[in-house]
Structures are given as C-alpha cells and as structure tokens.
Amino acid sequence: MSKHDQLEESLFLGLGLTALLRGRMKAFLDFLVKEGKLAAKDQKKFRKQLIDAGEKEYGSMLREYEKYVERVMRALQDVPSNKTKAKALNKRKKSR
C-alpha cells in the first residue's frame, strides 16, 4: 500500500468515525437528558456546539494535512528522478 493510499484511507476512516460519533453523540445526549444532567431544551443547542467544535477541529486538521502534502510535494521536486541519476552515472562513466 502506497503512502498516498494510506493517507487517503486515514481520511476516509476519519470521516467514517465522524458519522459514527454523530449517532453516538445523539444517544449520549438523550442519556444525559434522561438522567437529568442536561435540560431537554438545551440538548439541540449543546449538540450544535459539539458539532461546530468538531467541524472547526476537522477544518484545522485538514489544513495541516494540506500543508504537509505541499511540503512533501516540494521536497519530492528536489529528489532527482531515476533518469537523472542514470544520466549522471553515464556521464561519469564516459568521463573516466
């Protein structure tokens, strides 16, 4: 599995976990209401606050991921290709 595939798989895993957690969050908030630890009228507001915070964190993580990919791509531009290496080796052989 290539690094690209691993990164892509990680992102999809994160999205899947997000979907799962939203469902679990609703169940947890229902539990808090049932136990009297959260007022029913506040449940929707609290859920929205949690989702907003999660989306903000996800956006931050995505920006960091994009910066990382950009750094890797710039670094790869400086790595000589196999063709370049072969040409350099042939040049050295011919000059001997």
N, C-alpha and C positions, 0 to 999 in steps of 0.2 A: 504494500500500500504506500503510495507516494505521500509526501508531506502535504501536498495540496488536498489530496483525498482525506487525509487525517484532519486537516483544518476544516474542511467542508463538513465532515462527519461531526466534528465537535460543535459547529454552529447549529446543525440540524438537531443534535442532541439537546442543545440549549433551548431551541425553540420548542421541542417536544416537552421538555421539563417545564417550560413556561406554561404551556397549555395544561399540563397535568396539575401544576401548582395552583392555577386559577380555580380549577374544580375543587381541589382540596381546600383552598382558601375559603370558598363559599361554605363548605361543610364545617370548617373550623369556626367561621363567624356565626353560623347557625348554632353551633355548640355553645359559643360564648353567650349568645342571646338566651339560649335555653337555661344556661347556668346562672343567668342574671349578672354576668360580668360585662355585658355590653347591652346598651339600650337598643331595642329593635329599630327605633327611629334613627339611630346613629350608624346602623350596620352598612347602609349603602354608602354613606359618606366615608366611613373608615375603609371600606373595600376600595373605593375610588382612590383614596390617599395611598393605599398599599400598591395598587396597580400603577398609579402615576410615578411613585418612587421606583418601582421595578422597571418601568419603561425608561425612566431617566437613567437608571444604572445600566440598562441594556444599551442605550444610546452611547453612553460613555464607554462601555466595553467595546462596542462596535467601532467607535472612533479610534480607540487604542489598537484594535486589530488591524484597521486600515493603515494606521501609521506603521505598524510592524511589517505589514506586507510591502508597503512602499520602501521601507529600509532594506528589506530583503531583496526586492527587485533592483534597487540601486546598487546594492552590493554585488548582485549577480552580473550586472553590467560590467563590472571591473574584473570579473573572472574570465580569463582567456578561454575561448572555446577549444575543443579538440583540434579543429582545423588550424587555428592559430598556433597551438602548441606543435602540431606536426610540421607546419611551415618553418617554425623556428628551429626545430630539430634538424630538418632537411638542410636549412641554411648553414647550421653549424657543421654538419657532416660534409657539405660541399666545400666549406672554407678550410677544412683540415687538409 
